[in-house]
């Protein structure tokens, strides 16, 4: 290996698979070998059996569907508000000066801290969970998009003005096309964060979802089900990340050039 030397796609896949194989091997060695009590950590086989039981006997597919719906719903609400605000903040410095202090302050507030208030305001239904994801995502998206749009090359803007573009035309024909690939990448990254917020929302006052299952399993000291739920979250997040990457590559092919 040499610093910054590239690897082929096949090598990258092999390295990634090798890590997971090594991880499972160490897990199996620690649990089957008796080095860790099954009360604290189930072995891989027990985890798979408990997961199969969840899927076939306890309706876990419904919980998975509810969690996915909450992530998509909360993230979509955040995106439709954050993207226009972020673009406006990046394009117009007075708007940035007006909103940036509050957005910078709000993005440091943990979404989980709002759960007691959201339960008071919205109850323990779906709206409360959507709002947790919304709060955890919206301010991050706004600020990251504002920074990206604001860093658009000035010479492109000046050239557009020289060619007779209006202020709105600058946004539509220069700022948005220039920033669109990075905006899509920002949304992909924040979608990953949304998965952490939904589990926190489901741990409290929920009757469905992966987080609810994890809470019930913790009360029964069933570490196999807990681990299976965590792995399911990771797999769904990984699949959504690959799909988002593929969609971005199809939508903005010049970004890879």
Long-range contacts (C-beta under 8 A, 24 or more apart in sequence): 38-223, 39-221, 39-223, 40-223, 41-223, 41-227, 42-222, 42-223, 42-224, 42-227, 46-224, 47-224, 47-227, 47-228, 47-231, 48-228, 49-224, 50-222, 50-224, 50-225, 50-228, 51-224, 51-225, 51-228, 51-231, 51-232, 54-213, 54-225, 54-228, 54-229, 58-213, 60-213, 62-208, 63-208, 63-209, 63-210, 63-212, 63-213, 64-210, 64-232, 64-236, 66-208, 66-209, 67-198, 67-199, 67-202, 67-209, 67-210, 67-211, 67-233, 67-236, 68-236, 70-126, 70-129, 70-130, 70-133, 70-198, 70-201, 70-202, 70-209, 71-133, 71-191, 71-194, 71-195, 71-198, 73-126, 73-130, 73-133, 74-129, 74-130, 74-131, 74-132, 74-133, 74-134, 74-137, 74-194, 74-197, 74-198, 75-133, 75-137, 75-190, 75-191, 75-194, 77-130, 77-133, 77-134, 77-138, 78-133, 78-134, 78-137, 78-138, 78-141, 78-190, 78-194, 79-137, 79-141, 79-187, 81-138, 82-137, 82-138, 82-139, 82-141, 82-142, 82-145, 83-141, 83-145, 83-183, 83-187, 85-142, 85-146, 86-141, 86-142, 86-143, 86-144, 86-145, 86-146, 86-148, 86-149, 86-183, 87-145, 87-146, 87-149, 87-171, 87-175, 87-176, 87-179, 89-142, 89-145, 89-146, 89-149, 89-150, 90-145, 90-146, 90-147, 90-148, 90-149, 90-150, 90-151, 90-152, 90-175, 90-179, 91-149, 91-150, 91-170, 91-171, 91-175, 96-146, 96-150, 99-142, 100-143, 100-146, 103-139, 103-142, 103-143, 103-146, 104-143, 106-139, 107-139, 107-140, 107-143, 109-135, 111-135, 111-136, 111-197, 111-200, 112-197, 112-200, 115-200, 115-201, 115-204, 119-204, 119-205, 124-204, 124-205, 124-206, 128-201, 128-205, 129-198, 129-201, 129-202, 129-206, 129-209, 132-197, 132-198, 132-200, 132-201, 133-194, 133-197, 133-198, 133-201, 135-197, 136-193, 136-194, 136-196, 136-197, 137-190, 137-193, 137-194, 137-197, 140-190, 140-193, 141-186, 141-187, 141-190, 144-186, 144-190, 145-179, 145-183, 145-186, 148-179, 148-182, 148-183, 148-186, 149-175, 149-179, 149-183, 152-178, 152-179, 153-178, 180-252, 181-248, 181-252, 181-254, 181-255, 184-244, 184-247, 184-248, 184-251, 184-252, 185-248, 187-244, 188-241, 188-244, 188-245, 188-248, 191-240, 191-241, 191-244, 192-237, 192-241, 195-233, 195-236, 195-237, 199-233
